[in-house]
Amino acid sequence: MQKLRRLFAALSGFCLMVVFAVTLGQVVQRYIFNLPMPWATDIIRIFFAYSVFFGMAVGVFNRAHLNIDVLVRLFPAPLKPCFELLSNVVVFVFLGAVFLFSIPFVKANADQVTPYLQLSMSWLYAVIPVTVGFMLLFLFGDTLRLLRSFFVPSPGSEGR
């Protein structure tokens, strides 16, 4: 899972780098050379959307979403795993709905194209079910880990 986390973080960073480079190029072309780059808008839109979803996946992998520190600190230590489990379930249900609705959404937009590059909008929207699918797999595994910790005693806790 660590390799997948690093891959998604690198992809998110790469996408942001492309957005920055193309935006900078577009500004230079337009204001210095007076030559607009209309195709840049399509590239920026696609790579920005990809960076958001890859970054969102990294946030889920790092369990950085729904991290309400004030609430977690109020709970006694034995209840913190219960809050983590509740958090996982809430995020899992939300992402499950996103996943289920994203597949027909990608299919429904297959006939639409980007204005300048004429790429199918499905390429833009395909990142949604792919990244959300990985997030769901991670949350499922993390939830199983949490449930196992409730029923299987941790090493060293038998003598207490």
N, C-alpha and C positions, 0 to 999 in steps of 0.2 A: 504494500500500500504506500510505503514511503517513496518508491520509485514513481508511482502514479501521481502522488502529490507533487513531487519535484517536476515531473513532466508537465502537469497542468499549470504549475507556477511559471515554468519557463515559457509555455505557450502563451499564457496571459501576458507576460512581460514582452514577448516577441510581438504580440498583437499591438500592445501599447506603443512599442517602438515604431512599428509600421505606421500607426496613426500619427505619431509625432512627426516622423520623417515626411510623410505625404502631406500633412498639414503645413509643415514648414516649407516644403517645396511649392505647394499651392500658393502660399502667401508671397514667396519670392517671385514666382512666375507672374502672379497677378500684379503686384505692386512695383516690382522693379523692371520686369520685362514687358509688362502689359499684355501678357499671354495667359489667358485663363486655362486651367486644366479641369474641364468638366468631369472627366472620369474619376478625379480624385474623390469626389463626394461619394461615389459608390464604394471605393476602396475603404474610405474612412468609416462609412456606415457598417460595412461587413466586419472589418477588423475590430471596431469598437464593440460591436455586439459580441464577437467571439471573446474579446478580453473580459467583458463583464461576466459571461457564463463560465469561462475557465477560472476566473477569480472567485466566482461564487462557489465553484466546486472546491477550490483550495480552502475557502472559508469553512465549508462543511467538513472537509477532511481534518481541519485543525480544530473543529468543534468551536468555532468562533461565533457562530450564529446563535441567536436566542441566549446569549450569555448575559444574563441580568445579574451582574455582580452584587448589587445591593441586596437583591432577594436571596441569592445563594449564600451570602455571608450571614443572613439572619437565621438560616436553617442550622440546626445542630448537625454535627458531622455525620451521624448515622442516616440522616434524611437526604443528604446531598446526592447519593446515588439514585434515590427515588426521583429527585428533581431532574437529574440527567436523563433518566428513563422517560419521564414525562416530556421533556424537551425533545428527545429523539422521536417519540411517537407523534408529537405535534408536527415537527418538521417532516417526518416521513409521510404523514397524511397529506400535508400541503404539497410536497414534491410529487407524491403519487398522483394527485389531481393535475398538477402541471404536466407530468409525463403523459397521462391519458389524453389530455386535451391538445398536447403539442403535436402528436403524431397526425391526427386529422388536419391540424393547422398547417403542417408542412406539406401534406398532400394537396390541400385546397389551394395553396399558393404556388404550386408547381408551374402553372401557366403564366404567372406574372414574372416580369423580368426587370432588372435594374435599368434605370433610364439610359445610361451611357454605355456600360459594358455589355448589356444584354445578357447577363447571367440570370439564371432562374433564381427567384427569391427563395426557393427551397434550399439553396446553398446557404443563404443567410440564416434561415430558420432551423436548419438541420442540427445546429449546435445545441438547440434546446433539449430534444430528447436524448441526445448522446451524453451530454454532461449531466443532465438530471438522472439518467439511468445509472451512471457511475456514482452519483451522490446517494441514490437509493440503495445501491449495493453496499456502499460504505456504511450507511446508517443501519442497514439490516445486520451487518457484521458487528457493528458497535453495540447495537441493542442486544444481540445474542451474548456478547461479552459481558454486558451489564447484568443480564438475566442470570448468566452462569455465576457471576460474583455473588448473587443473592443466595444461590442454592449450594454452591460448592465453596467450602471454607477456604480462605486463603492460607498459604503455608505459614506456620508459626502461630496460628490463632487457635490451635487445638488445645493447648495447655492453659488456656485462660478461663 
